[in-house]
Amino acid sequence: MSYALSFLDKSPIHGPEGATAALQRSLNLVKRAEDLGYRRFWVAEHHNSPNLASSSPEVLIAFLLARTSRIHIGSGGVMLQHYSAYKVAENFNLLSALAPGRVDLGVGKAPGGLPLSTRALQQAYDPERKPSFAAQLAELDGFLSHGDVGQSQTESPLAFPVPDQPPGRFLLGASAQSATLAASLGWSFVYAAHIHGDATAITEALSAYRTAGGTSALLAVSVITAETNARAASLGGETRRFRVEVEGGQAVNVGSEEQALEYVRQSGKTQYQIEERSPRLIRGTPSKVHVELQQLHETYGVDEFIIDCPLSDGAQRLKTIELLADGRTAIAA
């Protein structure tokens, strides 16, 4: 086996515990992942979500970097539509200067929440002047590249500090359009199969990425693993995804039909479509999981998997990291 494993964490709040406990668990998870040779540990961005503690990945990344020494830590991802590309570049250049060679900037097109939080995040924007996502990403890429740091700053500011090693750049998506955009900027592309796991869609997106000149594709998948297949089957987990599109708005993916209907309600629209999507979920013993990962590795030519564990129980999330690491030859540190 010749693929690397990385882990995506959303800092879920389990049962009656508070956010502090959930974030402490994220720290415990990243330390264990580092000890076991995982390549990356990414944290997500979610807004107005009472069951998730990770609303600001930049802050959490800094906390985790300060308490680890080797593993790459990054965002999975920053929801760029809400922010100034310049400020995102400053944040990640500063993180990269603090931890050279260990910072990943993953960017997503989704809002990371429902319309109420999106309006709160974007209320200072003039909608007529807000750039497209593609324009924002290109602007961000330019700020990260710095150009000639000795050039005049009278026309365009530079995003200081200039780190010795810039952050890794990853675009998260589940479409050929996103894949092509990533390739056009020389960014790595992470196909979100844990959200939309249709085999044809994966093939089309990765093919589009490579045709456009992309060279580094990763695959995000959901994994529920245990010592036996029966135990893995009994663990449950949030395994359904719904794509909701309202008239004149952005299509988004949510975790339940109830969330999809709430999205529609908050949008105030009457014309909408809701479509259930099937995430790529691998469930079973570690050996069964690795057999399927190997098949995906060979089918799609990806050399790294971002593992999403759709369980909120902290003990089981830790167990997932440990059990998958038992197949040590599958992890390229």
N, C-alpha and C positions, 0 to 999 in steps of 0.2 A: 504494500500500500504506500502511496506516495503523495498524500495530501496533508495539508495542515488543518488544525482545528482552532477556531476562535469562538468566543462566547459573547452573546448579546444579552445585556441585563436591563430590565425596565424598573428595577427596584420596587417590586410589588409589595404592597402592604397586606400582610396575611392576617386574616381574622381581626381580633381586637387590638393588635399591636399598633404602635405609632410609627410615624415617619422615621424617627431616630433609629428604631430597631431595624427597619427596612434598609436604611442606608448603611448601618453597621454591617448588615449581612452582605451588601454589595462589596464592602471592603473585605470581608472574610472570603467571599467568592473569588475576587480578583487575586488575593494572595495565594489561594489554593490553585487557581488556574496558572499562575506564574510558576509555582513550585512544580506543577505537573507538565510544564512545557507547552502550554497553549501559546499561540502566536499573538493574538489580540484579545482585548476585553473592551467591548464597546457599551456605551450607555445611551439610552433612548431619550427622546424629548416628547413629553405628553403634557397637555394643558387641561386644567379643570377636571382632572381625573382623581377622585378621592382615594382610589385604590392603588395609585402609582405615585412614588415619591420623586421621580426623576423629571422635574420640569425644566431644569437648567443644566444641560450636559456639561457646559464649560466649567461650571463651578464644581460639579462632581468629578470631572476629569482631573482638575487640579488637586483635589483631595486624594484621589486614588494614586496619582503620579507620585505624590509626596510620600506615600507609604509602600511603594513598590520600587523595584530597581531595574527590571529587564523587560517585562512584557509591554507591548504596545497598547496604549490606551487611547480611546477615541470616541467619537460621537456616531451613533447609529440611528438617527443622525440629527444634525442641526436643520430645523425647518426654515430654510432660507427666506421664504416668501415674507416672513414677519419682520425681517431685520435689514439693517444696513450692511451691504457687502463689505464695506470698509471696516465696520466695527467687528464683524466676524473674523476678518483677516487679522486685525489687531489682536483679538483674543487668542487666536490659534498661533500666531507668530510668537506671542508672549509665552504661551504654554510650551512651544517648541524650543524657545530659548531656555526655559527652565529645565526641560527634560529632553536634551538633544537626541534625535533619532527615535523617539518613542511615542510621538503624538500623531494620531490619525484624525483628519477632518473628513467625516462622512456627512454628506448633505442629502436631504430629502426634499421632494417637491410637495409632499402632503402637508396639511396644516397641523397635524399632531393634536387635533381636538375638534370640537364641534363649533358651529358658527358663533356662539356667544364668546368663546375665548378668542377666536380669530378676530372678531370685531374689537375686542379689548386690546389685543396686541397691535392692531393696525389702525387704530382710530386717529393717530397723528398723520397718517398717510393721506395725501391728495390722490384719490383713485385715478385721476386723469394723468398723473405723473408717475404712477407706480410702474416700474419696468416689468417686462415679462420675466418669467423664471429663467429662461435661457439667457437673457441679457444680464440678469443678476449674477448668474453663475459665471459668465464670461468676465464680468466686472470683478468678481471675487478672485477668479484665477489671476487676473492682472495684478491685483493688490498683493496676492501671495507671491507672485513672481518678482516683484520689486523693480524689475528693469535695472537701469543704471541708478544706483542709490545716490550718485552725485548729481543727478539731473535737477533742473529747476523744479521747485514745488509750487510755482505760481499758477500752473495750469491744472495739475492733478496732484493730490497729496500722496505720500507714500505711507504704507502701513507698517510703522515701526513697532517693536524692534525687528531687526533682521537676524533671524536665528542662524546658527551655524548649519543646521539641517532643517529645511522647511518641513511642514507637516505633510504626511501622506494625504493624497486627495482621492476621495471615493464618492461616486454618485450612486445613490440608492434608487432603484426603480424596478418596474415590472412591465416595461414596454420597449418596443424597438425604438421608439422616439427618444426615450431616456438613454438607451444604450448608444445611439448614434451621437447624441449630445455629449455624453461622456467621452467617447472616442475623439470627437472633434477638438476637445480641449486637452487630450492626452491624460485624462483621468482614468483611474480604475473604475470598473463597474460592478456593482453588487446587485444581482438579480434577487428580488424579494420573493422567493418561492414559498417562504413561510406565510405569505399573504395570498399569492396567486401561483399555485403550483401546477397549472396546466402544462403538460409536456410540450405541446405545440407552441405555446406562448414563450416558454423558456428557450426553445430552439430558435424561434424567430428573433428574440431579443439578442441572444448571444451571437447569432449569425450576423445580425445587423451591426453589432459592436465590432466584431472582427473584420467585417467587410469595410467598415469605416476606418480601420487602422488601429482599433483598440487592441491592447496587448495583455491586459491583466483583468480577468473576470473571476468573480467570486460568486458563490451561491449560498443564500441564507435559507436554512431549512429548520423546521420544528422537530424536536426530538423528545420523546418520552421513553426513558429506559429504566430497567430494573433488573434484578438478578434472574428473574424468570419472565417468560412472555405473559404468563397469567397475571403476575404482579404488575407488569407494565400496562396491561389491558385494564386493570382495575383502578388506575390512577386518575382517570378522567382527564381534565385539562380543557382549556378554551381552544377548541379546534375548528370553529366555524368562522368564516369571514364573509362580509357582505360589502358589495360595491354599491354606493348610492350616488346618483347624479341628479342634481336639481336643475331646473331651467335657468340657463345663463350662468351656471356656477361650475366649480371645479368638481370632478368626480373624485370621491375619496373612498377609502376602505375602512370599515369599522368591524368590531368584533361580535356584534349580535344584531338581530333584526330589530330589537328594541332601540339600540343605538342608531340604527339607520333611520328609523321613524322619528327619533328625537332630533336627528340632524335635519330632517325635512321640516319638523316643527320650528326649530330655531331659525331656519333659513327664511321662513315665511313664504315659501313657494308652494304652489299647488300642483305644478307639473314636475313629476320626478319618476325615476326608475330605480328599482332595487334589484340587484342580481346577486345570488349567492355564489361565492367562489370557494374552490377547494384548495386549502393550503397544502404544501408538501409536508406531510407529517410522517416521521419514521418512528414506529413504536415497537419495542421489544427488548430483548437482551442486548448487551453491548456487542456481542458477536453478530447478531442479526442487524443491528444498526450499521456496523462497519461494512457488512456485506452490501447493504443498500448504498452507503456512501461510496464504496468502491465502484458500484455500478454507475452512479451519477458522475463520478470522476471520469470514468471511461466514456460514458455517453456524451457528456457535454464538454469534456476537456478542461474542467476546472480543478485547480490544485489547492483550493482552500474553501472550507465551509464555515459559515457563521452559524453557530448553533443557538437557536431560540428554544428555551424550555418553557412551554405554555402552562406552567404550574406556579402557584404562588407560595406553596409550602417551601420554606427555606431549606429544610433538611433534604428534601427531594431534589431541589435545585443543586445543592452541593453534591449530592449523590450522583447526579447526572454528570457533573464535571469529573468526578472521580472515576465513575464506571467507564466513561468513554476514554479516559486516559489509560485504562488497562490495556487497550490496544496501542501500546506505545509506538509501534512502528508506523502507526497512522499519523502521528503528530510530528511535523517537521518544525522544530523550534527555530 
